[in-house]
Amino acid sequence: MSSSAEDAKTLGNRAFAKGKYAAAVEAYTEAISLSPRPVYYTNRANAHMKRGAWRAAADDCASALALGSVATRERRAVDWRGKLYLAPLTTVGNLPYRRVCKGYGADITCSEMAMATNLLQGQASEWALLRRHVSEDVFGVQIAGNSAETMARVAQLIEAETEVDFVDINMGCPIDLVCNRGMGAGLAQRANKVQGIVRVMSQQLSCPLTVKLRTGYDMDKPTAHRLVPQLPGWGAAAVTLHGRSRQQRYTKLADWDYISQCASACPAPLIGNGDAFSYEDVDNALKSETGISSVMLARGALVKPWLFTEVKERRHWDISASERLDMLRGFVRFGLEHWGTDTLGVARTRNFLLEWLSFLHRYVPVGLLERLPCRINERPPTYFGRNDLETLMASSMASDWVKISEMLLGPVPADFHFTPKHKANAAASAAITAEG
């Protein structure tokens, strides 16, 4: 493909964004004349629709279909095998946090969940979720939506305006507000709608399309084994399966036997997710007989992001409190680079630091444990650390998290108050926040 065709497409995208649809049609026509890619026809079809030129739009859609999907013809590949994949984490999985995890060895990173409708409305805050840092060498974005039309339009925008290595469809979020609108875990219950969304999105993307879902919706009624084998045939390049149902949340351990069962029936790479908290957990998941291609780390990486290092070096790291404080200094530095050093930027950095501390305090130092490995669902009693800083970092009180933030960002305003975003206490918050 010539660069001039892409230049023409870029001009068309800019004109479209400004509402100059006639100019957009002209630019897309030039791109088509230089290189008749399906995406140029679909872009021009959108511009025609904005002008009310329905017949021209229909003709362009037919031309795009006749040429064949972008995904089939020019699909870029991602090698998922044996990789450590940082889960898309709502609120806490921001760009500065992902940079920290990359420093510890995360192979694949993904944006926080973004809502398709907000992206189409051009909300700057939603598009900011899709920003990528240069260190994120394999990076994807996760999208939640409930209709093929909406998701196809978002896929077109992502294809035209971003540089990502894959796009993930969220079919696992358990939050009522999301599920009740037919998205997240609610979408996974409607196989026909899933099929339409996966097919149209995969046709618009030159990067792989993936799907993340749960074992099912209701407690003890798994359904993923019926849907997972069909997803690759519809256009999914990989599938991530969280070993819990939507209603189960964290009341039971993730079912890795069921994940393995689904992996054996899935013709595409299947990525397992749920409760991984040590290199032993990852080793067990990736045994050849399981059929699982790679492991996604979620809550485990929130409690101890150095888990990526532990897995790759096959050890239990007795990381010191001072080393953890240095890690937080790095996060603050990344946060100020990302959100700015003005009053608003400092406030955002502090808020996201505190959200993360609501998970980090659950880490129990290896040197204090009676046995290894520690399980993620184990809740130790209150303890004193080996020094004052280690004790402070183990506190479950938000006021102590604020003290840590003051060590790094200075005093908080006189009227400052913090509670984790989704719940009044951090433990309850964990059941929702880590579910992007």
C-alpha positions as CSV (number, residue, x, y, z in Angstrom):
1,M,0.0,0.0,0.0
2,S,1.3,3.4,-0.9
3,S,1.8,6.0,1.8
4,S,-0.1,8.5,-0.3
5,A,-3.3,6.4,0.0
6,E,-2.9,6.5,3.8
7,D,-2.3,10.2,3.6
8,A,-5.5,10.7,1.7
9,K,-7.4,8.6,4.3
10,T,-5.9,10.7,7.1
11,L,-7.1,13.8,5.4
12,G,-10.5,12.2,5.0
13,N,-10.6,11.3,8.7
14,R,-9.8,14.8,9.7
15,A,-12.4,16.3,7.4
16,F,-15.0,13.8,8.8
17,A,-14.1,14.7,12.4
18,K,-14.8,18.4,11.5
19,G,-18.1,17.7,9.9
20,K,-16.8,18.4,6.4
21,Y,-18.3,15.4,4.8
22,A,-18.0,16.4,1.1
23,A,-14.3,16.9,1.6
24,A,-14.1,13.6,3.4
25,V,-15.8,11.9,0.4
26,E,-13.3,13.5,-1.9
27,A,-10.3,12.4,0.2
28,Y,-11.5,8.8,0.6
29,T,-12.1,8.7,-3.2
30,E,-8.5,9.6,-3.8
31,A,-7.4,6.9,-1.4
32,I,-9.5,4.4,-3.2
33,S,-8.1,5.4,-6.5
34,L,-4.6,4.8,-5.2
35,S,-5.3,1.5,-3.2
36,P,-8.9,0.1,-3.1
37,R,-8.9,-1.2,0.4
38,P,-12.2,-2.1,2.1
39,V,-11.6,0.3,4.9
40,Y,-11.5,3.2,2.5
41,Y,-14.9,2.2,1.1
42,T,-16.4,1.8,4.5
43,N,-15.0,5.2,5.6
44,R,-16.5,6.8,2.5
45,A,-19.8,5.0,3.1
46,N,-20.0,6.7,6.5
47,A,-19.3,10.1,4.9
48,H,-22.1,9.4,2.3
49,M,-24.5,8.5,5.1
50,K,-23.8,11.8,6.9
51,R,-24.8,13.6,3.7
52,G,-27.9,11.4,3.2
53,A,-26.5,9.7,0.1
54,W,-27.9,6.3,1.0
55,R,-27.5,4.6,-2.4
56,A,-23.8,5.7,-2.6
57,A,-23.3,4.4,0.9
58,A,-24.9,1.1,0.1
59,D,-22.7,0.8,-3.0
60,D,-19.5,1.4,-1.0
61,C,-20.5,-1.2,1.6
62,A,-21.1,-3.7,-1.2
63,S,-17.7,-2.8,-2.7
64,A,-16.0,-3.3,0.7
65,L,-17.7,-6.7,1.1
66,A,-16.7,-7.7,-2.4
67,L,-13.1,-6.9,-1.8
68,G,-13.1,-9.1,1.3
69,S,-12.5,-8.1,4.9
70,V,-9.4,-6.2,6.0
71,A,-9.0,-8.7,8.9
72,T,-8.9,-11.7,6.5
73,R,-6.5,-10.2,4.0
74,E,-4.0,-8.3,6.1
75,R,-4.3,-9.5,9.6
76,R,-1.4,-8.7,11.8
77,A,-0.5,-11.5,14.2
78,V,0.2,-11.6,17.9
79,D,2.0,-14.6,19.4
80,W,0.1,-15.4,22.7
81,R,2.0,-18.6,23.6
82,G,3.5,-18.6,27.0
83,K,3.1,-14.8,27.4
84,L,2.2,-13.0,30.6
85,Y,-0.8,-10.7,29.9
86,L,-1.7,-7.9,32.2
87,A,-5.5,-7.8,32.4
88,P,-7.6,-4.7,31.4
89,L,-8.3,-3.3,34.9
90,T,-11.0,-0.6,35.3
91,T,-9.7,2.5,37.1
92,V,-6.4,1.0,38.3
93,G,-5.2,-0.3,35.0
94,N,-4.2,3.2,33.8
95,L,-1.1,4.0,31.7
96,P,1.3,4.8,34.6
97,Y,0.4,1.5,36.3
98,R,0.9,-0.4,33.1
99,R,4.3,1.2,32.8
100,V,5.2,-0.2,36.3
101,C,4.1,-3.6,35.2
102,K,6.1,-3.4,32.0
103,G,9.1,-2.7,34.1
104,Y,8.5,-5.9,36.0
105,G,8.2,-8.0,32.9
106,A,4.6,-7.9,31.6
107,D,4.6,-9.1,28.0
108,I,1.2,-7.9,26.9
109,T,-0.8,-5.0,28.2
110,C,-4.3,-3.7,27.5
111,S,-6.2,-0.5,28.1
112,E,-9.0,-0.1,30.6
113,M,-12.4,-0.9,29.4
114,A,-13.8,1.9,27.1
115,M,-17.4,2.3,26.3
116,A,-18.2,2.2,22.6
117,T,-20.9,4.9,22.8
118,N,-18.6,7.3,24.6
119,L,-15.9,6.8,22.0
120,L,-18.4,7.5,19.2
121,Q,-19.5,10.7,21.0
122,G,-15.9,11.8,21.0
123,Q,-15.5,12.0,24.7
124,A,-11.9,13.0,25.3
125,S,-11.8,11.2,28.7
126,E,-12.8,7.9,27.0
127,W,-10.3,8.2,24.2
128,A,-7.6,9.0,26.8
129,L,-8.1,5.4,28.1
130,L,-6.8,4.1,24.8
131,R,-3.5,6.0,25.0
132,R,-0.4,3.8,24.6
133,H,3.1,4.3,26.1
134,V,6.1,3.6,24.0
135,S,7.2,0.9,26.4
136,E,4.0,-1.1,25.6
137,D,5.3,-3.2,22.8
138,V,2.3,-5.5,22.5
139,F,-0.7,-3.4,23.4
140,G,-4.5,-3.8,22.9
141,V,-7.6,-1.9,23.8
142,Q,-10.8,-3.3,25.3
143,I,-14.2,-2.1,24.2
144,A,-17.7,-2.7,25.7
145,G,-20.8,-2.4,23.5
146,N,-24.1,-4.0,22.8
147,S,-24.8,-3.7,19.1
148,A,-23.0,-4.8,15.9
149,E,-23.5,-1.3,14.3
150,T,-22.0,0.6,17.2
151,M,-19.1,-1.8,17.6
152,A,-18.4,-1.8,13.9
153,R,-18.2,2.0,13.8
154,V,-15.8,1.9,16.8
155,A,-13.6,-0.7,15.1
156,Q,-13.4,1.6,12.1
157,L,-12.3,4.5,14.3
158,I,-9.7,2.4,16.1
159,E,-8.4,1.2,12.8
160,A,-8.2,4.7,11.4
161,E,-7.0,6.7,14.4
162,T,-4.9,4.4,16.7
163,E,-1.9,2.1,16.6
164,V,-2.8,-1.0,18.5
165,D,-1.8,-4.6,18.3
166,F,-5.3,-6.1,19.1
167,V,-8.8,-5.1,20.1
168,D,-10.6,-7.0,22.8
169,I,-14.4,-7.3,23.3
170,N,-15.4,-7.1,26.9
171,M,-17.9,-9.9,27.6
172,G,-16.9,-10.4,31.3
173,C,-17.6,-7.2,33.2
174,P,-20.1,-8.1,36.1
175,I,-21.2,-4.6,37.1
176,D,-24.9,-4.2,37.1
177,L,-24.8,-0.9,35.2
178,V,-23.0,-2.6,32.4
179,C,-24.8,-6.0,32.3
180,N,-28.2,-4.4,32.5
181,R,-27.4,-2.6,29.2
182,G,-26.6,-5.8,27.5
183,M,-22.8,-5.4,27.6
184,G,-20.1,-7.2,29.5
185,A,-21.2,-10.5,31.0
186,G,-24.7,-9.7,29.8
187,L,-23.7,-9.8,26.2
188,A,-22.2,-13.2,26.4
189,Q,-25.6,-14.7,27.1
190,R,-26.8,-13.6,23.6
191,A,-24.9,-15.8,21.1
192,N,-26.5,-14.4,18.0
193,K,-25.6,-10.8,19.0
194,V,-22.1,-11.9,19.9
195,Q,-21.7,-13.5,16.5
196,G,-22.8,-10.3,14.7
197,I,-20.5,-8.1,16.7
198,V,-17.4,-10.4,16.3
199,R,-18.0,-10.8,12.6
200,V,-18.4,-7.1,11.8
201,M,-15.6,-5.9,14.0
202,S,-13.1,-8.5,12.6
203,Q,-14.0,-7.3,9.1
204,Q,-12.9,-3.7,10.0
205,L,-9.6,-4.4,11.7
206,S,-6.2,-5.3,10.4
207,C,-5.1,-6.3,13.9
208,P,-6.4,-9.4,15.7
209,L,-9.8,-9.2,17.5
210,T,-10.1,-11.1,20.8
211,V,-12.9,-11.8,23.3
212,K,-12.8,-11.9,27.1
213,L,-15.6,-13.7,28.9
214,R,-16.5,-15.6,32.0
215,T,-17.5,-19.2,32.6
216,G,-21.2,-18.1,32.6
217,Y,-23.7,-15.8,34.1
218,D,-25.4,-17.7,36.9
219,M,-23.8,-19.5,39.8
220,D,-22.7,-23.0,39.0
221,K,-24.2,-23.0,35.5
222,P,-21.2,-22.7,33.1
223,T,-22.1,-21.9,29.5
224,A,-18.7,-20.8,28.0
225,H,-18.0,-24.3,26.6
226,R,-20.8,-23.7,24.1
227,L,-19.7,-20.3,23.0
228,V,-15.9,-20.5,23.1
229,P,-15.5,-23.1,20.2
230,Q,-17.6,-20.9,17.9
231,L,-15.8,-17.6,18.4
232,P,-12.7,-18.3,16.2
233,G,-15.0,-19.2,13.3
234,W,-16.7,-15.8,13.6
235,G,-13.4,-13.9,13.6
236,A,-11.8,-14.0,17.0
237,A,-8.1,-14.6,16.9
238,A,-7.9,-15.5,20.6
239,V,-10.2,-16.0,23.6
240,T,-9.6,-15.1,27.3
241,L,-11.7,-17.1,29.8
242,H,-12.0,-15.9,33.4
243,G,-12.7,-19.0,35.5
244,R,-15.7,-17.6,37.4
245,S,-19.3,-16.8,36.6
246,R,-20.8,-13.3,36.8
247,Q,-22.8,-14.0,39.9
248,Q,-20.0,-16.0,41.6
249,R,-17.6,-13.0,41.7
250,Y,-15.0,-14.0,44.2
251,T,-17.0,-16.3,46.5
252,K,-15.1,-19.3,45.1
253,L,-11.8,-20.0,43.5
254,A,-11.4,-19.8,39.7
255,D,-12.2,-23.1,37.9
256,W,-9.0,-23.9,36.0
257,D,-10.2,-27.4,35.1
258,Y,-13.1,-25.8,33.3
259,I,-10.8,-23.3,31.6
260,S,-8.7,-26.3,30.4
261,Q,-11.8,-28.0,29.1
262,C,-12.7,-25.0,27.1
263,A,-9.2,-24.7,25.8
264,S,-9.2,-28.2,24.4
265,A,-12.3,-27.3,22.4
266,C,-11.1,-23.9,21.2
267,P,-9.3,-23.9,17.8
268,A,-7.7,-20.5,18.6
269,P,-5.3,-19.7,21.5
270,L,-7.1,-19.6,24.8
271,I,-5.8,-17.4,27.6
272,G,-6.6,-18.4,31.2
273,N,-7.5,-15.9,33.9
274,G,-8.2,-16.2,37.6
275,D,-6.4,-16.3,41.0
276,A,-2.8,-16.5,39.6
277,F,-0.6,-15.3,42.4
278,S,2.7,-17.2,42.1
279,Y,5.0,-18.7,39.6
280,E,3.6,-22.1,40.7
281,D,0.1,-21.0,39.7
282,V,1.3,-20.0,36.3
283,D,3.3,-23.1,35.8
284,N,0.3,-25.3,36.6
285,A,-1.9,-23.4,34.2
286,L,0.6,-23.7,31.3
287,K,1.2,-27.4,31.6
288,S,1.0,-29.0,28.2
289,E,-2.0,-31.1,29.0
290,T,-4.2,-28.1,29.9
291,G,-4.1,-26.7,26.3
292,I,-4.0,-23.1,27.7
293,S,-1.8,-20.8,25.6
294,S,-1.0,-18.0,28.2
295,V,-2.1,-16.6,31.5
296,M,-3.7,-13.2,32.2
297,L,-2.8,-11.6,35.6
298,A,-5.4,-9.4,37.2
299,R,-5.8,-9.1,41.0
300,G,-2.4,-10.8,41.5
301,A,-0.7,-8.0,39.6
302,L,-2.6,-5.4,41.6
303,V,-1.5,-6.8,44.9
304,K,2.1,-7.5,43.8
305,P,3.0,-6.2,40.3
306,W,6.4,-7.8,40.7
307,L,4.6,-11.1,40.1
308,F,5.7,-10.8,36.5
309,T,9.3,-10.9,37.7
310,E,8.6,-13.8,40.1
311,V,7.1,-15.9,37.3
312,K,9.9,-15.2,34.8
313,E,12.6,-15.9,37.4
314,R,10.7,-18.7,39.1
315,R,11.2,-17.4,42.6
316,H,9.3,-15.8,45.5
317,W,10.7,-12.3,45.9
318,D,10.9,-11.0,49.4
319,I,10.7,-7.5,48.2
320,S,11.5,-4.9,50.9
321,A,9.3,-2.0,52.0
322,S,11.8,0.5,50.6
323,E,11.8,-1.3,47.2
324,R,8.0,-1.0,47.2
325,L,8.2,2.7,48.1
326,D,10.6,3.1,45.1
327,M,8.0,1.4,43.0
328,L,5.4,3.9,44.1
329,R,7.8,6.8,43.4
330,G,8.1,5.5,39.9
331,F,4.3,5.4,39.6
332,V,4.1,9.0,40.8
333,R,6.7,10.1,38.3
334,F,4.8,8.3,35.5
335,G,1.5,9.8,36.7
336,L,2.8,13.4,36.7
337,E,4.1,12.8,33.2
338,H,0.8,11.5,32.1
339,W,-1.7,13.7,33.9
340,G,0.4,16.8,34.4
341,T,2.2,18.5,37.2
342,D,-0.4,21.2,37.8
343,T,-2.9,21.0,40.7
344,L,-5.3,18.8,38.7
345,G,-2.5,16.5,37.6
346,V,-1.2,16.0,41.1
347,A,-4.8,15.4,42.4
348,R,-5.4,12.7,39.7
349,T,-2.0,11.1,40.4
350,R,-2.8,11.0,44.1
351,N,-6.3,9.6,43.5
352,F,-5.1,6.8,41.3
353,L,-2.2,6.0,43.7
354,L,-4.7,5.7,46.5
355,E,-6.9,3.4,44.4
356,W,-3.9,1.2,43.8
357,L,-2.9,1.2,47.5
358,S,-6.3,-0.2,48.3
359,F,-5.0,-3.4,46.7
360,L,-1.3,-3.2,47.5
361,H,-1.9,-3.2,51.3
362,R,-3.0,-6.9,51.0
363,Y,0.5,-8.0,50.2
364,V,2.1,-10.1,52.9
365,P,6.0,-10.1,52.7
366,V,7.4,-13.4,51.8
367,G,9.8,-13.3,54.8
368,L,6.8,-13.3,57.2
369,L,4.9,-16.2,55.7
370,E,4.9,-19.7,57.4
371,R,4.5,-21.4,54.0
372,L,4.8,-20.8,50.3
373,P,3.1,-20.1,48.0
374,C,0.6,-17.7,49.4
375,R,-2.9,-17.9,47.9
376,I,-4.7,-14.9,46.7
377,N,-7.9,-15.7,48.6
378,E,-6.1,-16.0,51.9
379,R,-6.7,-13.1,54.4
380,P,-4.0,-13.0,57.1
381,P,-4.7,-11.3,60.5
382,T,-3.3,-7.9,61.2
383,Y,0.4,-8.0,61.6
384,F,3.5,-5.8,62.4
385,G,6.1,-5.6,59.7
386,R,9.8,-5.8,60.0
387,N,10.0,-2.0,60.2
388,D,7.7,0.9,60.5
389,L,7.3,1.4,56.7
390,E,6.4,-2.2,56.2
391,T,3.8,-2.0,58.9
392,L,2.4,1.2,57.4
393,M,2.1,-0.4,54.0
394,A,0.1,-3.3,55.5
395,S,-2.5,-1.0,56.9
396,S,-6.1,-1.5,55.6
397,M,-7.0,2.1,56.7
398,A,-7.5,4.7,54.0
399,S,-6.0,7.3,56.3
400,D,-2.7,5.4,56.2
401,W,-2.8,5.2,52.4
402,V,-3.2,9.0,52.4
403,K,0.0,9.2,54.6
404,I,1.9,7.2,52.0
405,S,0.6,9.5,49.3
406,E,1.8,12.5,51.3
407,M,5.3,11.0,51.5
408,L,5.4,11.1,47.6
409,L,3.2,14.1,46.7
410,G,3.1,16.4,49.7
411,P,0.3,17.3,52.0
412,V,-3.3,16.8,51.0
413,P,-5.8,19.7,51.1
414,A,-7.4,20.3,54.5
415,D,-10.8,18.9,53.4
416,F,-9.4,15.9,51.6
417,H,-11.2,12.5,52.0
418,F,-10.7,9.2,50.1
419,T,-12.7,6.0,49.7
420,P,-12.1,3.5,46.9
421,K,-14.1,4.2,43.8
422,H,-16.6,1.4,43.8
423,K,-17.2,0.6,47.5
424,A,-16.6,2.2,50.8
425,N,-14.0,-0.4,51.7
426,A,-11.1,-1.7,49.6
427,A,-11.8,-5.4,50.0
428,A,-15.3,-5.0,48.5
429,S,-13.9,-2.8,45.8
430,A,-11.6,-5.5,44.6
431,A,-14.5,-7.6,43.5
432,I,-15.5,-5.0,40.9
433,T,-12.4,-3.0,40.0
434,A,-10.4,-5.9,38.6
435,E,-13.1,-6.8,36.1
436,G,-12.4,-4.7,33.0
